Amino acid sequence: MRAICQFAFTVILFLLSGSASAVLIESLDFTNGGSAWTVVPSDTGLPLVFEKGGDPTKVGFEHPNTSGTGHYNLFREISAPAGFSMSNIRLEALGSGFSSWIMDGRIGMGFAQPTTTLSFDYSTYIGAEYNGQVVVDVPLALDATGDATLSGLTSVHVGVEVVKGLGHVSQHVDISQMNLYADLTPLPVIPPAREPLTFQSSGLYGGWNGYFVNPETPFDHHVVQAVATQGDAQGHSAWNDNLQQARAGGKRIIADLIPQASNGSGGFFGITDLTPSSPDSDIDKLAAVVDEFFAQVDKNELYGITLGEEHIFWDGRVDHLNKLYDKIKINHPDLPIFQWYTPSSIGTAPGVSGFYNLNSDGWVSDEYILDQPNMEQNTRAYVIQQKPITNILWAGGDGFSIPFIQERFDEQIAVHQKYDVAAGYFTWSGVGGLYGWDPGVDSVTAARFDLVKNTAIAAASAPAPDSASWDTVPWEIPTIELAFLSQSDVTPFYTEDYISDRVVRFINQTDITGFADLRWDSSPVELRPRETGAASSSVAYNFSSAFPLTELRIDAPGFITPGTDGAVTLSVLDMDGNLLQSTTMTAGGAMSMTVPGGSFPGREFQVAYTMTGTSLTVGDVLAGVDSIDVDADVVIPTQKAIDLEIGAGGLVSFEEDLSGMSVFHTAEFNNLGKVGYSNAGLFANQNPGQLEVIQEFATPEDITLTELRATGAADQDNPSFQATIGIGISLDGINIIDQVTSSGTFDGELLLDLTSQSIESDSFFVHLLLDGSYGLIESYTLEGIGPGIDGDFDGDGDVDGNDFLVWQRNPAVGSLGDWQANYGMGVSPFSATQTSVPEPTSALLLSIALTTLIQFNRKRSN
């Protein structure tokens, strides 16, 4: 036992930093019968007297008293003011008694409450220097100034001991005027483990290292790898030690938890090793490993966990991940469990881009390669779920397969800031290399890490986002053409069931106001305000019909939460925003209307629903819409040929979006059974043979065809698909004069230059060709030139510099004024026959798979 005037004292230790200033922490008293103290009696022969002699700070035995003995210890924990720690701690008091160990008052302080005051780390009593004297109110002091082990404390234990061991003498025995002093240091602000991450909360991805537990870095959170191997209690405990150190430094931690269970043969397996035929018992084993991990790791100090990283949705993985989530939730119901999909070139937001909406409490993603607008479209799909989302950005060296592109990085940061999404960073030099924070890392990776640090510093002081900006997007809201399912289908439609776990379109294909207050999670689209008070959100679709409308029917069922003032209105408007007709949702959730065709000024219209209400508590769901179904009666053309007009300057142009499949009623089909159903366009299923769609066109007089273009995708290299797409032109619908066909893995635009063919006619046919499985043509465009563009002196269909050269050589060919007036009209010839924008094969296969697997589930309201 160390003695500084021998005084006892107990402290809970937290080592913290900051500036200090000495203050009186507390003047201790014994009022209210000493209720603030824990009293431990050893000899109750004499009663303990609180507020002795009327002094509220004094405790001891009455005087004079010669007829008894007594012995008591009193303990109390003293806390520093909230938000501070204590150092250079000093306890002072006055003591009375006889200079003997059997008759005096004693004090102590230390880290924990002992059995007696003299057992504290620091304690004292009236010392031998008084040589058997009777003393009253002698100053006593315990001084821990400069003791590093008693620095940075948020609380300390103090003790008082009064003892009278001789019954035949009268003696003062008491302690009074106890005061605790210390230097105070502000504690670092340590956010709760699950305080929501925002854009201001930047983080890093990697394994445990000294940088991750350093409280002085500009990062607020980390996604940390945690390979949890069955039976590795020591490893789990070590992981927890790092967690506690990181938390003491104010970091929030997401465990990238990868459970590894024994396979019974000396090896281990994880979630990625399972196959569609793996038994549920394997999931049970992985869940048991998670339980082992949390037997050593304090889950309450985690922001959440992921079930591994970069998962795919095929090979049975969706089923495995959902089951593992459910199993873990049984024993850890309050633990946030996130999911994490592998990145792709189109984004992996669940329920939107074809990736299944897994069971989850939140998401981690690493969309390294998304440019705008894909980055923002993907982010919106996460944000609308109103769940935690952390996205990891690539900012590493040049030794990795993904290039660092500054413009992409800046765009992604801007999207994070707009939608208040926490950004994590993967700053790595490449396989086998170092991280940006490692000593000796290469200069390129180090420079990228400096960029990341500066970005994190700037984010920490960024203003709060304006959620109203979420209603504005950097792309044009598309017009959706009502679709036909077959040649016999005469009522085009659009339907979207929101209670879907894979693909919804409304998030990025409608005009939304009040986006921040909408919630969707493979559920109805709900009005769930993020703040209390009045709220309003609307979702507006732009629609068109290929043919004249005679009647429109709309059904949008949903619900209004009982006991709220929620309300839902359904409206039909023209494209100028003028209201044509509206209705409101009934208490039972029904909402539908029929609109006569005469109400429409054209073939385009808007359908919108608006939800309103007042939220009394954050998280209140006020109303919702389950689905939307639009059905129309139209006038089907009696002839299939499409009549084209010759525009100003003789230009002829036609573009067909095939998503509505109006070609069922305007074109001829060879091998009709090969047509698959897709909302993306003309799609070929797995049936054998070639699908050919032949569309006839007519013009009032002969024109010269200049080019034919088509956008689509096909994968000839994949042996399961062997798909190609092509376009051609003929004059009789049979004998193709010229054509172009895709090759290899193709995702882009086919271009057929027709200028060299000199095709002049007032009747011709476009051929759309699909071979193999899962080819897709989204749209095609036809261009030509009619007779008589004044100034086209060389007759090539445009007015350009070549025509001026012709006029210079022979002014008799025409008027220079015509050339000046029409300069730039017409089309320029192209020499290329095929252009493409290659995408990673995985993205193309995903797109093709979606068009195969996602079919219309048509509903009828009539």
Stockholm file with secondary structure:
# STOCKHOLM 1.0

chainA/1-862         MRAICQFAFTVILFLLSGSASAVLIESLDFTNGGSAWTVVPSDTGLPLVFEKGGDPTKVGFEHPNTSGTGHYNLFREISAPAGFSMSNIRLEALGSGFSSWIMDGRIGMGFAQPTTTLSFDYSTYIGAEYNGQVVVDVPLALDATGDATLSGLTSVHVGVEVVKGLGHVSQHVDISQMNLYADLTPLPVIPPAREPLTFQSSGLYGGWNGYFVNPETPFDHHVVQAVATQGDAQGHSAWNDNLQQARAGGKRIIADLIPQASNGSGGFFGITDLTPSSPDSDIDKLAAVVDEFFAQVDKNELYGITLGEEHIFWDGRVDHLNKLYDKIKINHPDLPIFQWYTPSSIGTAPGVSGFYNLNSDGWVSDEYILDQPNMEQNTRAYVIQQKPITNILWAGGDGFSIPFIQERFDEQIAVHQKYDVAAGYFTWSGVGGLYGWDPGVDSVTAARFDLVKNTAIAAASAPAPDSASWDTVPWEIPTIELAFLSQSDVTPFYTEDYISDRVVRFINQTDITGFADLRWDSSPVELRPRETGAASSSVAYNFSSAFPLTELRIDAPGFITPGTDGAVTLSVLDMDGNLLQSTTMTAGGAMSMTVPGGSFPGREFQVAYTMTGTSLTVGDVLAGVDSIDVDADVVIPTQKAIDLEIGAGGLVSFEEDLSGMSVFHTAEFNNLGKVGYSNAGLFANQNPGQLEVIQEFATPEDITLTELRATGAADQDNPSFQATIGIGISLDGINIIDQVTSSGTFDGELLLDLTSQSIESDSFFVHLLLDGSYGLIESYTLEGIGPGIDGDFDGDGDVDGNDFLVWQRNPAVGSLGDWQANYGMGVSPFSATQTSVPEPTSALLLSIALTTLIQFNRKRSN
#=GR chainA/1-862 SS CCCSSSCEEEEEECCCCSCCEEEEEEEECCHHHHTTSEEEEEECSSCCEESGGGCTTCEEECSSCCSCCEEEEEEEEEECCTTEEEEEEEEEEEEEEESSTTEEEEEEEESSCCSSGGGSSEEEESCGGGTTCEEEEEEEEEECTTCGGGSSEEEEEEEEEEEECCSSSCCCEEEEEEEEEEEEEECCCCCCTTCCCCTTCCEEEESCCTTTTCTTSSCCEEEEEEEEETTCHHHHHHHHHHHHHHHHTTCEEEEEEEEEEECSSSCEECGGGCCTTCCHHHHHHHHHHHHHHHHHSCGGGCSEEEESSSBCSTTTHHHHHHHHHHHHHHHCTTSCEEECBCCCTTCCCTTTSSCCCCSCSEEEECCTTCCTTHHHHHHHHHHTTTSCEEEEEECCCTBSSSCCCHHHHHHHHHHHHHHTCEEEEECBCBTTCCBTTSTTCCHHHHHHHHHHHHHHHHHHTCCCCCGGGGGCCSSCCCEEECBCCSTTCCSCEEEEESSCSSCCCHHHHSEEESGGGEECSSSCEEECCSSSEEEEEEEEEEEECSSCEEEEEEECCEEECTTSCCEEEEEEECTTCCEEEEEECCTTSCCEEEEEGGGCSSSEEEEEEEEEEEESSTTCCCEEECEEEEEEEECCCSSCCEECCCCGGGEEEEEEEGGGCGGGGTEEEESGGGEECCSSSEEECSCSSCEEEEEEEEEEEEEEEEEEEEEEEEESSSTTTCCEEEEEEESSSSSEEEEEECCSEEEEEEEEECGGGTCEEEEEEEEEEEESSSCEEEEEEEEEECSCCTTCTTCSSBCSHHHHHHHHHCGGGSCHHHHHHHTTCBCCCCCCSEEECCCCHHHHHHHHHHHHHCCCCCCCCC
#=GC SS_cons         CCCSSSCEEEEEECCCCSCCEEEEEEEECCHHHHTTSEEEEEECSSCCEESGGGCTTCEEECSSCCSCCEEEEEEEEEECCTTEEEEEEEEEEEEEEESSTTEEEEEEEESSCCSSGGGSSEEEESCGGGTTCEEEEEEEEEECTTCGGGSSEEEEEEEEEEEECCSSSCCCEEEEEEEEEEEEEECCCCCCTTCCCCTTCCEEEESCCTTTTCTTSSCCEEEEEEEEETTCHHHHHHHHHHHHHHHHTTCEEEEEEEEEEECSSSCEECGGGCCTTCCHHHHHHHHHHHHHHHHHSCGGGCSEEEESSSBCSTTTHHHHHHHHHHHHHHHCTTSCEEECBCCCTTCCCTTTSSCCCCSCSEEEECCTTCCTTHHHHHHHHHHTTTSCEEEEEECCCTBSSSCCCHHHHHHHHHHHHHHTCEEEEECBCBTTCCBTTSTTCCHHHHHHHHHHHHHHHHHHTCCCCCGGGGGCCSSCCCEEECBCCSTTCCSCEEEEESSCSSCCCHHHHSEEESGGGEECSSSCEEECCSSSEEEEEEEEEEEECSSCEEEEEEECCEEECTTSCCEEEEEEECTTCCEEEEEECCTTSCCEEEEEGGGCSSSEEEEEEEEEEEESSTTCCCEEECEEEEEEEECCCSSCCEECCCCGGGEEEEEEEGGGCGGGGTEEEESGGGEECCSSSEEECSCSSCEEEEEEEEEEEEEEEEEEEEEEEEESSSTTTCCEEEEEEESSSSSEEEEEECCSEEEEEEEEECGGGTCEEEEEEEEEEEESSSCEEEEEEEEEECSCCTTCTTCSSBCSHHHHHHHHHCGGGSCHHHHHHHTTCBCCCCCCSEEECCCCHHHHHHHHHHHHHCCCCCCCCC
//
